[in-house]
Amino acid sequence: MTANISRRTLLTAAGTAAVATSLPGTTYAGSSSGTTYAGSSSTPAQLLRGNWAPTRADRALVGRWARDTWRSLVAMTDEKTGLPADNIGESVTNPVRNKYTSPTNIGGYLWSTIVARELGIISPGESLRRIRQTLTTMKNVDHHDPSGMYFNWYDEATGAVLTTDPDGTKPITPFVSSVDNGWFACALMVVRNAEPGAQALADELLNKMNFAFYYNPAARPGGLMRGGFFETPPPDEETDKGNHAGVGPDVYYRKFHYDTCNTEARIAGYVGFALNQVPHTQYFATYRTFPDTCDWSWVEQKPKGVHRTYLGLDVFEGTYSYRGMRLVPSWGGDMFESLMPDLFVPEATWAPRSWGINHPLTVRAHIEHGLDDAKYGYWGFSPASNPKGGYSVYGVDAIGMDPGGYPSDLEATNYDAGFEGCREGTNPNPTYGDGVVTPHAAFLAMAYAPQQAIDNLSKIETNLHAYGGGGFYDSVAVKSGLIARRYLSLDQAMVMGAIGNVFASNLIRRNFASRTVEQRIRPLIAMEQFESGLE
C-alpha cells in the first residue's frame, strides 16, 4: 500500500471562484458565528462569501498584517545568499535563524517578495534585487543535475547541502522531494511572469526541472508520483533503484507514492502537467477516498460515492460526511493539504463541479468545527508549531482519512465514526479540549470566507494576543493561552500568498496560470464531478 507523508518529516482572492453547479433546496444557519447563510439556489462558495467586498478598514488591517508578515520573512533571510531560514523565534529585530532551509521555503520567499512589491511594501527595485540574489544562489548550489531538482535541506547562510539532519543529531543522505521541488517550481513560474527582470534566471532554473523523474507509470493504472529519491543509496532505508525519466544515472527511490488526490502532493502533478512532463492519467489514478469495502475499514469513516470513468480510468468518487456536508477528505483534514495548491492553480474556477464545491465546504467545515462543534470560539487548523514546543499536525479530524487523526486540540482528541458494516466507531462524539488554531489556515480560507477569516484573525490577535513584530505567531491554544512564539517561513509565505490573491486581484494565481499552463491543466480538472455537496 502506498502512503502519504506529512509536509515536514524532519522538523519534529480579490475574487473567489465562480461555481457553476448550484445546490438547490439547502439552508444553513451558523449560530455561533453570528452569520446566516440561506438560499434555495446558492452554491457553497456563495453561502460563505455572499457579496463581500473589502472595505477601506479591511484593506488597512490586512495591509498591516502583510507588512508585519513580510518583516518576519526579511528577518529569516540571509543577507548574503538570499535564502530564508526555515524558522526563527519571536524576535524579528535580532532573529535567531535555525540553520537550514528547503526548496519549499525558498519558493515561498520568492512569491512573498512578489506580493510585497505588489502591495507597495517594498519597491520594484528591492523586489528585483532580492529575487535575483536568491535565484543566483540557487543557480550555483549543489543539486541533482540530471533532473534539475534540489535537495531537501540546505544551510541558508552558505547554500551548502546538509548531510546532517536539521536537528543536528544524525547523518542523512540528501533527499530529492517531489513536493518540495513542486513548490519551488511554482515560485519560478510566478516569478517568470511577474518579474520581467528575473525572467531569464527563473526560466534557466525551471527549464532544467524534469518531473518525469518522479512519475512511476507502473505504480497503478494511470501512474503515480513518487515521494522522491536519493542520488546515492541511503544506508538505513530500502529503496527502489531506477530511473523513470531515462536521463542520467539511476537514482534510489523511496518506496512510497502519493496515492490520494486531496493533499498538497497534487502540486507536483500539476507542475508536471504544466511542463508537459507527466501524463494526465496521473490525476485520476489517485484516490478521492479509499474504497468503501471492509478491506479499508481502518480509515476514519466509510465513504459514500459513485464510480465514474475519466481518461479510461475508473474513479470512485467517494465522500465523507460532516455536519450536513459531503466532501472529499484530505489525509488529515487540514487547510494546508486542501487549499495550498489552490493558491496557484485556480482550482475552483477551472473545476467548478469538483474543487469549486469542495473547497468552500472544507472552509465551512473548519468554521463549524471551531465555532459549533468543538466550541473553541476560533477556527482554522493546519500543521504548525505546537504551543508546547516542537511541531505537530492539526486539522478537522472528521474530514480527514488518517485513522490516527490530525487533532484540533492539545489533547490530541481523536474522532472515529467507525466503518459502517465493518467496525464500530471508537469515538464518534468526542469532547474536545484546548483547541489549537493556526493563523495561516484562516488566511488560506480567506478566498472563500473573507469576512469570516478577517473576523477570526482579528480575534486571534486581539483576544489571544498571538501576534508579534513579525505578524501572527505560528499557533495558539485557545483555552490555556499558550502561544508558539515563532515564525515558520512556509506558513508566513502562505499568509502572503493568500493576501496577494484576495487583495491584489489573484496575483499569485494569474502569474502562475499562463495561457499554456491553463491549456494543460484546466480541461483535465474541469471534466471531473465530485459527489461533494450539502446533504
Buried (B, 14 or more C-beta within 10 A) or exposed (E): EBEBBBBBEBBEBBBBBEBEBBBEEBEBEBEBBEBEBEBEEBBBBBBBBBEBEBEEEBEEBBBEBBBBBBBBBBBBBBEEBBBBBBBBBBBBEEBEBBBBBBBBBBBBBBBBBBBBBBBEBBEEEEBBBBBBBBBEBBEEBEBBEBBBBBBBBBBBBBBEBBEEBBEEEEEBBBBBBBBBBBBBBBBBBBBBBBBEBBBEBBBBBBEBBBBBBBBBBEBBEBBBBBBBBBBEEBEEEEBEEBBBBEEBEEBBBBEBBBBBBBBBBBBBBBBBBBBEBBBBBBBBBBBBBBEBEEEBBEBBBBBBBEEBEBBEBEBBBBBBBBBEBBBBBBBBBBBBBBBBBBBBBBBBBBBBBBBBBBBBBBBBBBBBBBBBBBEBBBBBBBBBBBBEEEBBBBBBBBBBBBBEBBBBBBBBBBBBBBBBEBEEBEBEEBEBBBBBBBBBBBBBBBBBBBBBBBBBBEBBBEEBEBBBEBBBBBBBBBBBEBBBBBBBBBBBBBBBBBBBBBBBEBBBBBBBBBEEBBEBBBEBBBBBBBBBBBE
